[in-house]
Amino acid sequence: MCSKYILQTAGFDARFPYTNQTRHCFQNYTDYFKCIAARGEDFAPCKQFKRAYHSLCPNEWITKWDEQREGGTFPASLEP
């Protein structure tokens, strides 16, 4: 079976060497939206943040955070 998707796990991040990956997940989510606000969705380094948070975060969290962003109640600043 051939798939057009390549599954990858997020790589090592020196900011989180021995910690629970929850913080890593949240940080990559916020970094992605800050990055696209500053540089646009087509900026390649932004895509790395997106791949990382999709790999690390449960889908339920992503859905919840997306709803909070759209509703203006997200608990962190996403300004670059």
N, C-alpha and C positions, 0 to 999 in steps of 0.2 A: 504494500500500500504506500503510495507516494503522497506526501503532504507538502503544501506550499509554505507551511509554517515551520520555523526552526525554533525549538524550545531550548532556552538557555536559562541557567540560574544566575542570579546577580553575583557579580564578582566581589572580591574582598574590598572593603572600604576601610581605610586606615582610621577613619573617624570613629569606627565602632568595632574595635578589635575583640573585645570580650563581653559585649553586652547583648542583651535580649534584642532580637531583630525587630521588635515593634517600633523602636525609635528610628531605626534604619529605614523601615517602611514609610513612616510618616515623613521623615526628612526628604526622602526621594520624591514623595508625592508633592510636597510643598516646593521643592527645588524645581520640579518639572514645570509647575504653573508659573513660578517666578521667571524661569528661563524663557518660556514662550511669551510671557508678557514683555520681556526685554528684547528678545531676538526673533520671535516668530516660531510657528510650528515646524517650519522646514529646516531650522538650525540643527545640524546633526548632533551636537552634544546634548541638546534637550532630549533627543530620542533615547539616550542612554538612561536618563532619569526615569523616563516612562517605562522602559524595559525592566528596570530595577524594581520600581514599585509594583508593576504587574506580577513580577516574580515573587516578591516578598509579602505583599499584602493580601489578606483574604478578600475575595470579591465583594463580600457584604460591606466591608469597611470602605472600599472604593466607591461603591454605590451610595453609601451614607454620606461620605465626604463630597461626592459630586452633587448630591441633593442639597447639602449645606452650602456649598459654593454658590449654587444657583439661587438659593433662598437668602443669601447674604448673611448666613449664620455660622460660616466656617470659623473655627476657633483660632486661626492663625492668619497673619497678614500674607498675602500673596503678591504684594507689590515688589517689584525688583529693587 
